[in-house]
């Protein structure tokens, strides 16, 4: 089960990283077009700034799940390393469950937020803001999915020390391979 969860987490993360890379490339091109427009061609395009904002929101929100999958988000581990191993595992699992609850709440709240975007329109695009506002529930659902997978994969062992090392700074950031 742990191997299956780890494999599915890696595959999902690879797909999300590819999407984020495409969004970031589009963002760079969009900003570049806005700069070229403003300083060289003076076309006065109204949409590059607005599009850049929503591309950045989508990229940043989706990247949250990438950090979760690789356990790269900031964490305060000093007190966790002072705990006995069994308590440490319990605390780490509890923290994952709390994060899962947070993202589940954000998903639920985000659904209403995205729905409220259906009635709002971006005049520059002439389209509903629902696809742009949907970044919140989509990213929260993806974060919940990744948290469940890494919880199964790691089971509180993500900060285990190598038996040959006494230095807490030499910890691993993922499951033992």
Secondary structure as UniProt FT lines:
FT   HELIX           2..36
FT   HELIX           37..41
FT   HELIX           48..69
FT   TURN            70..71
FT   HELIX           78..82
FT   HELIX           85..116
FT   HELIX           117..119
FT   STRAND          121..122
FT   TURN            123..126
FT   STRAND          127..128
FT   HELIX           130..133
FT   HELIX           135..154
FT   TURN            155..156
FT   TURN            158..159
FT   TURN            163..164
FT   HELIX           168..170
//
